[in-house]
């Protein structure tokens, strides 16, 4: 029983990671090209049921977290003067 729960958790984690790999660039592109439309989209999504929110993009807090982590990683990877 515990092995099946672990396997199910691993499956959900892998699904989330793949979804992030797909939806992060899409969300970034939309945010850069049409920021006002993305702001309206976020307002509309917040009025949806919790299960139906952000089906085709990342949620704003998750998007911000990943962006900050990527920029910090990039900053640490590049040599400083």
VMD Tcl script that builds the backbone (N, CA, C; Angstrom):
set m [mol new atoms 243]
animate dup $m
set s [atomselect $m all]
$s set {name element resname resid chain x y z} {
  {N N UNK 1 A 0.811 -1.196 0.000}
  {CA C UNK 1 A 0.000 0.000 0.000}
  {C C UNK 1 A 0.856 1.263 0.000}
  {N N UNK 2 A 1.872 1.311 0.837}
  {CA C UNK 2 A 2.722 2.490 0.902}
  {C C UNK 2 A 3.494 2.694 -0.399}
  {N N UNK 3 A 3.882 1.595 -1.032}
  {CA C UNK 3 A 4.604 1.702 -2.295}
  {C C UNK 3 A 3.714 2.317 -3.373}
  {N N UNK 4 A 2.445 1.974 -3.383}
  {CA C UNK 4 A 1.519 2.517 -4.372}
  {C C UNK 4 A 1.299 4.022 -4.139}
  {N N UNK 5 A 1.235 4.434 -2.869}
  {CA C UNK 5 A 1.093 5.857 -2.567}
  {C C UNK 5 A 2.335 6.623 -3.016}
  {N N UNK 6 A 3.501 6.029 -2.777}
  {CA C UNK 6 A 4.752 6.658 -3.200}
  {C C UNK 6 A 4.809 6.766 -4.718}
  {N N UNK 7 A 4.404 5.722 -5.392}
  {CA C UNK 7 A 4.391 5.720 -6.852}
  {C C UNK 7 A 3.408 6.762 -7.394}
  {N N UNK 8 A 2.253 6.875 -6.769}
  {CA C UNK 8 A 1.262 7.864 -7.185}
  {C C UNK 8 A 1.795 9.282 -6.949}
  {N N UNK 9 A 2.469 9.504 -5.833}
  {CA C UNK 9 A 3.044 10.821 -5.550}
  {C C UNK 9 A 4.128 11.162 -6.559}
  {N N UNK 10 A 4.943 10.193 -6.919}
  {CA C UNK 10 A 5.984 10.407 -7.915}
  {C C UNK 10 A 5.378 10.740 -9.269}
  {N N UNK 11 A 4.310 10.060 -9.611}
  {CA C UNK 11 A 3.624 10.327 -10.873}
  {C C UNK 11 A 3.070 11.752 -10.896}
  {N N UNK 12 A 2.471 12.199 -9.798}
  {CA C UNK 12 A 1.942 13.554 -9.727}
  {C C UNK 12 A 3.057 14.584 -9.798}
  {N N UNK 13 A 4.188 14.310 -9.160}
  {CA C UNK 13 A 5.326 15.226 -9.211}
  {C C UNK 13 A 5.869 15.351 -10.632}
  {N N UNK 14 A 6.024 14.239 -11.316}
  {CA C UNK 14 A 6.505 14.270 -12.698}
  {C C UNK 14 A 5.538 15.016 -13.604}
  {N N UNK 15 A 4.251 14.824 -13.394}
  {CA C UNK 15 A 3.253 15.545 -14.185}
  {C C UNK 15 A 3.375 17.049 -13.957}
  {N N UNK 16 A 3.532 17.459 -12.709}
  {CA C UNK 16 A 3.674 18.880 -12.401}
  {C C UNK 16 A 4.932 19.471 -13.039}
  {N N UNK 17 A 6.031 18.745 -12.979}
  {CA C UNK 17 A 7.272 19.236 -13.565}
  {C C UNK 17 A 7.161 19.393 -15.074}
  {N N UNK 18 A 6.542 18.435 -15.732}
  {CA C UNK 18 A 6.356 18.530 -17.185}
  {C C UNK 18 A 5.398 19.680 -17.517}
  {N N UNK 19 A 4.369 19.844 -16.710}
  {CA C UNK 19 A 3.441 20.960 -16.933}
  {C C UNK 19 A 4.167 22.291 -16.782}
  {N N UNK 20 A 5.063 22.382 -15.806}
  {CA C UNK 20 A 5.837 23.611 -15.635}
  {C C UNK 20 A 6.722 23.863 -16.849}
  {N N UNK 21 A 7.329 22.818 -17.388}
  {CA C UNK 21 A 8.196 22.974 -18.556}
  {C C UNK 21 A 7.420 23.450 -19.776}
  {N N UNK 22 A 6.174 23.064 -19.858}
  {CA C UNK 22 A 5.347 23.472 -20.992}
  {C C UNK 22 A 4.726 24.848 -20.754}
  {N N UNK 23 A 4.166 25.051 -19.577}
  {CA C UNK 23 A 3.397 26.269 -19.323}
  {C C UNK 23 A 4.251 27.462 -18.931}
  {N N UNK 24 A 5.458 27.266 -18.408}
  {CA C UNK 24 A 6.279 28.414 -18.030}
  {C C UNK 24 A 6.641 29.280 -19.245}
  {N N UNK 25 A 7.191 28.689 -20.315}
  {CA C UNK 25 A 7.503 29.538 -21.483}
  {C C UNK 25 A 6.255 30.207 -22.073}
  {N N UNK 26 A 5.138 29.498 -22.076}
  {CA C UNK 26 A 3.899 30.069 -22.595}
  {C C UNK 26 A 3.453 31.259 -21.746}
  {N N UNK 27 A 3.508 31.100 -20.443}
  {CA C UNK 27 A 3.123 32.183 -19.546}
  {C C UNK 27 A 4.085 33.355 -19.675}
  {N N UNK 28 A 5.376 33.076 -19.785}
  {CA C UNK 28 A 6.372 34.140 -19.940}
  {C C UNK 28 A 6.121 34.911 -21.244}
  {N N UNK 29 A 5.895 34.196 -22.317}
  {CA C UNK 29 A 5.651 34.827 -23.616}
  {C C UNK 29 A 4.419 35.742 -23.548}
  {N N UNK 30 A 3.341 35.221 -22.999}
  {CA C UNK 30 A 2.122 36.017 -22.912}
  {C C UNK 30 A 2.309 37.228 -22.001}
  {N N UNK 31 A 3.069 37.068 -20.919}
  {CA C UNK 31 A 3.289 38.172 -19.982}
  {C C UNK 31 A 4.134 39.277 -20.594}
  {N N UNK 32 A 5.084 38.909 -21.431}
  {CA C UNK 32 A 5.944 39.907 -22.065}
  {C C UNK 32 A 5.217 40.603 -23.209}
  {N N UNK 33 A 4.502 39.838 -24.018}
  {CA C UNK 33 A 3.850 40.391 -25.209}
  {C C UNK 33 A 2.570 41.158 -24.871}
  {N N UNK 34 A 1.723 40.587 -24.026}
  {CA C UNK 34 A 0.440 41.225 -23.695}
  {C C UNK 34 A 0.217 41.235 -22.181}
  {N N UNK 35 A 0.932 42.088 -21.458}
  {CA C UNK 35 A 0.814 42.073 -19.994}
  {C C UNK 35 A -0.580 42.458 -19.475}
  {N N UNK 36 A -1.229 43.417 -20.107}
  {CA C UNK 36 A -2.554 43.818 -19.636}
  {C C UNK 36 A -3.575 42.703 -19.834}
  {N N UNK 37 A -3.467 42.002 -20.949}
  {CA C UNK 37 A -4.366 40.871 -21.183}
  {C C UNK 37 A -4.140 39.766 -20.161}
  {N N UNK 38 A -2.889 39.556 -19.778}
  {CA C UNK 38 A -2.593 38.543 -18.760}
  {C C UNK 38 A -3.129 38.968 -17.390}
  {N N UNK 39 A -3.110 40.255 -17.110}
  {CA C UNK 39 A -3.679 40.731 -15.848}
  {C C UNK 39 A -5.197 40.508 -15.815}
  {N N UNK 40 A -5.852 40.786 -16.924}
  {CA C UNK 40 A -7.299 40.516 -17.003}
  {C C UNK 40 A -7.573 39.025 -16.894}
  {N N UNK 41 A -6.730 38.217 -17.555}
  {CA C UNK 41 A -6.876 36.764 -17.497}
  {C C UNK 41 A -6.755 36.265 -16.052}
  {N N UNK 42 A -5.793 36.804 -15.308}
  {CA C UNK 42 A -5.613 36.388 -13.912}
  {C C UNK 42 A -6.835 36.760 -13.084}
  {N N UNK 43 A -7.400 37.933 -13.316}
  {CA C UNK 43 A -8.603 38.329 -12.586}
  {C C UNK 43 A -9.771 37.388 -12.885}
  {N N UNK 44 A -9.917 37.011 -14.141}
  {CA C UNK 44 A -10.994 36.098 -14.525}
  {C C UNK 44 A -10.780 34.720 -13.905}
  {N N UNK 45 A -9.547 34.239 -13.937}
  {CA C UNK 45 A -9.246 32.917 -13.388}
  {C C UNK 45 A -9.489 32.853 -11.884}
  {N N UNK 46 A -9.275 33.949 -11.179}
  {CA C UNK 46 A -9.499 33.960 -9.732}
  {C C UNK 46 A -10.967 33.790 -9.373}
  {N N UNK 47 A -11.855 34.126 -10.303}
  {CA C UNK 47 A -13.280 33.949 -10.033}
  {C C UNK 47 A -13.757 32.530 -10.351}
  {N N UNK 48 A -12.913 31.713 -10.988}
  {CA C UNK 48 A -13.273 30.321 -11.283}
  {C C UNK 48 A -13.171 29.460 -10.028}
  {N N UNK 49 A -13.722 28.251 -10.142}
  {CA C UNK 49 A -13.555 27.283 -9.054}
  {C C UNK 49 A -12.075 26.956 -8.909}
  {N N UNK 50 A -11.666 26.531 -7.740}
  {CA C UNK 50 A -10.261 26.267 -7.456}
  {C C UNK 50 A -9.675 25.213 -8.396}
  {N N UNK 51 A -10.466 24.193 -8.732}
  {CA C UNK 51 A -9.978 23.126 -9.620}
  {C C UNK 51 A -9.838 23.591 -11.067}
  {N N UNK 52 A -10.558 24.639 -11.435}
  {CA C UNK 52 A -10.551 25.102 -12.820}
  {C C UNK 52 A -9.625 26.284 -13.067}
  {N N UNK 53 A -8.945 26.752 -12.027}
  {CA C UNK 53 A -8.090 27.919 -12.187}
  {C C UNK 53 A -6.803 27.575 -12.912}
  {N N UNK 54 A -6.382 28.450 -13.786}
  {CA C UNK 54 A -5.094 28.386 -14.478}
  {C C UNK 54 A -4.859 27.026 -15.143}
  {N N UNK 55 A -5.768 26.675 -16.035}
  {CA C UNK 55 A -5.645 25.406 -16.762}
  {C C UNK 55 A -4.563 25.452 -17.830}
  {N N UNK 56 A -4.340 26.621 -18.433}
  {CA C UNK 56 A -3.403 26.681 -19.555}
  {C C UNK 56 A -2.211 27.600 -19.303}
  {N N UNK 57 A -2.028 28.053 -18.086}
  {CA C UNK 57 A -0.857 28.837 -17.703}
  {C C UNK 57 A -0.507 28.504 -16.261}
  {N N UNK 58 A 0.614 29.035 -15.796}
  {CA C UNK 58 A 0.978 28.885 -14.392}
  {C C UNK 58 A 0.272 29.957 -13.572}
  {N N UNK 59 A 0.001 29.648 -12.328}
  {CA C UNK 59 A -0.585 30.655 -11.447}
  {C C UNK 59 A 0.447 31.755 -11.199}
  {N N UNK 60 A 0.014 32.979 -10.969}
  {CA C UNK 60 A 0.971 34.083 -10.768}
  {C C UNK 60 A 2.004 33.844 -9.658}
  {N N UNK 61 A 1.632 33.330 -8.479}
  {CA C UNK 61 A 2.673 33.101 -7.465}
  {C C UNK 61 A 3.708 32.060 -7.899}
  {N N UNK 62 A 3.255 30.995 -8.551}
  {CA C UNK 62 A 4.181 29.970 -9.019}
  {C C UNK 62 A 5.057 30.510 -10.145}
  {N N UNK 63 A 4.483 31.291 -11.028}
  {CA C UNK 63 A 5.240 31.914 -12.108}
  {C C UNK 63 A 6.322 32.830 -11.548}
  {N N UNK 64 A 5.966 33.630 -10.554}
  {CA C UNK 64 A 6.931 34.526 -9.921}
  {C C UNK 64 A 8.043 33.742 -9.227}
  {N N UNK 65 A 7.683 32.692 -8.513}
  {CA C UNK 65 A 8.680 31.878 -7.816}
  {C C UNK 65 A 9.672 31.250 -8.791}
  {N N UNK 66 A 9.185 30.653 -9.853}
  {CA C UNK 66 A 10.067 30.017 -10.831}
  {C C UNK 66 A 10.940 31.065 -11.514}
  {N N UNK 67 A 10.368 32.225 -11.841}
  {CA C UNK 67 A 11.143 33.289 -12.471}
  {C C UNK 67 A 12.254 33.776 -11.549}
  {N N UNK 68 A 11.952 33.967 -10.286}
  {CA C UNK 68 A 12.970 34.400 -9.331}
  {C C UNK 68 A 14.063 33.352 -9.152}
  {N N UNK 69 A 13.670 32.095 -9.078}
  {CA C UNK 69 A 14.667 31.021 -8.940}
  {C C UNK 69 A 15.560 30.926 -10.177}
  {N N UNK 70 A 14.965 31.045 -11.352}
  {CA C UNK 70 A 15.752 31.001 -12.584}
  {C C UNK 70 A 16.697 32.195 -12.692}
  {N N UNK 71 A 16.216 33.375 -12.345}
  {CA C UNK 71 A 17.079 34.554 -12.436}
  {C C UNK 71 A 18.189 34.495 -11.392}
  {N N UNK 72 A 17.910 33.995 -10.208}
  {CA C UNK 72 A 18.945 33.847 -9.187}
  {C C UNK 72 A 19.978 32.806 -9.621}
  {N N UNK 73 A 19.511 31.705 -10.190}
  {CA C UNK 73 A 20.434 30.686 -10.687}
  {C C UNK 73 A 21.310 31.212 -11.811}
  {N N UNK 74 A 20.730 31.972 -12.703}
  {CA C UNK 74 A 21.472 32.569 -13.806}
  {C C UNK 74 A 22.485 33.584 -13.276}
  {N N UNK 75 A 22.082 34.356 -12.297}
  {CA C UNK 75 A 22.971 35.343 -11.689}
  {C C UNK 75 A 24.172 34.661 -11.010}
  {N N UNK 76 A 23.924 33.559 -10.361}
  {CA C UNK 76 A 25.005 32.826 -9.692}
  {C C UNK 76 A 25.903 32.102 -10.695}
  {N N UNK 77 A 25.345 31.726 -11.822}
  {CA C UNK 77 A 26.120 30.986 -12.811}
  {C C UNK 77 A 27.061 31.879 -13.608}
  {N N UNK 78 A 26.665 33.140 -13.789}
  {CA C UNK 78 A 27.512 34.062 -14.552}
  {C C UNK 78 A 28.598 34.673 -13.666}
  {N N UNK 79 A 29.797 34.803 -14.181}
  {CA C UNK 79 A 30.863 35.410 -13.360}
  {C C UNK 79 A 30.583 36.891 -13.162}
  {N N UNK 80 A 30.898 37.356 -11.967}
  {CA C UNK 80 A 30.705 38.784 -11.672}
  {C C UNK 80 A 32.038 39.511 -11.797}
  {N N UNK 81 A 31.941 40.787 -12.086}
  {CA C UNK 81 A 33.146 41.594 -12.279}
  {C C UNK 81 A 33.616 42.164 -10.959}
}
mol reanalyze $m
mol bondsrecalc $m
mol representation Tube
mol addrep $m
